């Protein structure tokens, strides 16, 4: 094959690695175990949650992360710290990655909400919407907060994998932004404890690379998804 002038053919230029957010939902908390609404209240990981975090960290061990960020709520921060010990990176505390604030519903079970707030609960059951939660943060504020936080991470890291340990509602918002619709409180994506979801930015386009990857967990270790 003819060679270009100047000697051997030059290799094709390497494509830059995409900026990729590795979105991790925290491990099981004591309130996940007890089926209580958490919102921005701050229960720690359960013993099972710490085990889940360790299994997840072992799966991620050896992967190079250019940054690590975590909600400053205990269940997320503890998960990130367990993972960080195994992958060799410490998380930056990031309050903007907190779960949605759920006002008067925080700390209650669903049956208690139905008893204490029957009209609001009936509205939620008929058409889930964060705006019906008494005293809550609301859908628009939550979407704006999470969107700004994720945009800042992608601005800060133009290439490479970024570990983001956060909450189910935050990951729902991240995925909804890519498909072009607001979350409002709908949870069409199943986001389980200690799961991995991926979003990446390549050549200016945002794509979903994976949702609710729990290959590192056994089915019996997985808790139900919800606003936590």
N, C-alpha and C positions, 0 to 999 in steps of 0.2 A: 504494500500500500504506500503511495507517495507520502512523504513527510513534508510538513510546511517548512518554509525557509527558516533557518535558525536552529535546526536540529530536531530533537524528539518532540512529538506532539505534546502540548501543554495539557495537564489534566483539566477537566471541567471544574469550574469554580464550585466550591462546596456551598450547599444551601445552608443558610443560618438555621440553627435549631429554633423551633418555635418557642414562644413564651407559653408555658403550660402551667395552669393552676391545678394542683393535685388537692382536690377538696375532700377533706376527711370529716365525717361526722364523729363526734366524740363517742367514747365507749359508754356502756350502760352506766347511768347514775343511780343513786339510791332511790330517786323519785321516778326514773324510768321503771325501775323494778316494782315500785309501789303504785304505778299508773297515776301519778300526780302531774298536773300541768306545771311546768317550770318557768317558762318565759325567761325573765331576767333574775329570778331567784337563783340561789347559788348552792344547791346540794353538790356533794363531791361524787366522784366515781364510786360505784359499788366494788366489791372484791372482784366480781365478774367483769366489770368494766375495766379494771386494771389489767386483768388477764387478756381481755380483748385488745387493749392498747398494746400489750407486749407482743401478741401474735401479729398484729398489724405492723408494729415496728420491725419485727423479724423479717416480714415480707419485704419491707422497704429498705432494709439494711443493704448497703453497697450502692444504693442509688445516690447520685450527687444532686444535692439541692442548692440552688443559688440563694435561697431565702426561706425562712420559716416564720409563720405568723399564726397567732392563735387568739381567739376570743379570750378575754381575761376572766370569764366565768370558770369556776373550778373544774367542772366536768370536761371542758375543752382544754384548759391549760394543763391539767394533769395528764390528759391524753397526749398532748403535744410534748410534754416533758419526758414521758415514758418513751415515745417514739424517738425523741431527740437523743436520748441516751444511747439508742441503738444505731442511729444513722449519723450521729456526730454533729448535730446542729441544734442550737438553743432557740426556742421560739421568742419572737417579739410580741409582747402583750399588746393586743389591738382591740380596744373597746368597741370600735365600729363593727366588729365581726360578731357582736353579741346576738343572741336570739331576739326575736321581736318581744317588746314589752307588752304583756297581756293583762295589765291593770288588775281589776277585781277578780279575775279568774285564776291568777297565779296562786299556786299552792293547793288548789282544789282538784278533786276527781270529777270526771264528767257527770256522774250522777248528782254530785253536790252542786255543780253549776246548773244543772237542769232544775234542781229544787230552789235554788236561791235566785236565779235569773231566768225564769221560765220564758219570758218574751224574747230576750236576747238569744237564748239557747235555741228556741224554736226557729228564729230567723237564721241562725247559723246552720242548723240542720237542713233547712229549706234551701239555703244558698250561702255557702261558706264565704265569709268576708270579714277580714280583720276589723273593719270599721264598725261592726256590731258589738265588739268586745267593750264593755263599760270601762272607761278610763284608759283604754289601751293606746298603743303608739299609732295605730292606723296603718292602712295598706300603703298609701302614698309615701308617708314618712319612712316606713320600713324599706320600701323599694329604693327610695332616694339614698338612704344611708348605706345600704348594702352596695348599691351600684357605684357610689362614690368610692367606697373602700376597695372594691375590686378593680376599678379603673386606676386607682392610685398604685396598686400592686403591679398592674401591667405596665404602667408608666415607669415605675421604678425598676422593673426587670423586663428588659426587652427580649431576652432569650433565656432559655433554660427552665428547669422545673422549680416551681415554688410550692412549698408545702403550706396548706391553709387548713387549720383544724378549727372547726366551727360547729354549727348547729343545723338541724334539719331544715328549718325555715329559711335560713340564709342560703343553703345550697339550692332549695327550690327557687328562690329569687334569681340566683345566678343562672340556673338552667332556663328559667322563663325568659330572661333577658335575651338569650340567644335565639329562642324560638319566636320571639317577638310578641309576647303577650304578658300582661301583668299577672302576678301571682294571686293577689287579693286574699289568699287564704286557701285556695285550691291546692291539693297535694297530688297531682297526677303522677309524679315520679315517686317511686318507693325509695326512701333514703333511710337505711337502717343503721343501727349503732355500729361504729367502727368500719363503715363502708367507705369506698373510694369512688369519687366521681371526677371526671377530667374535663376541663375546658381549655382550649388552646387558641392562640392567636397566631396565624401564619399569613404573611402577606396582607395584613390589614383585615383579615376575615376571622370572625369568631366561630368556632365549631365545637360541638360536644364530642369528646373522645371516648366517653364511657360513663355509665350511670350505675351506682349502687353495686359496685364490685365487692363481693364478700367471699371470694374464692379462698381467702385465708381463714375463714371461720366455718365452723360446723353449724348446721341449721339450728340446732338446739341452743346455740349461744346468742341468737339474733333476737332483739326485742322489736316491738312494733314501732313503726314510724309515727311521728307526730311533732307538734310545735315544741321542740325542746333544744 
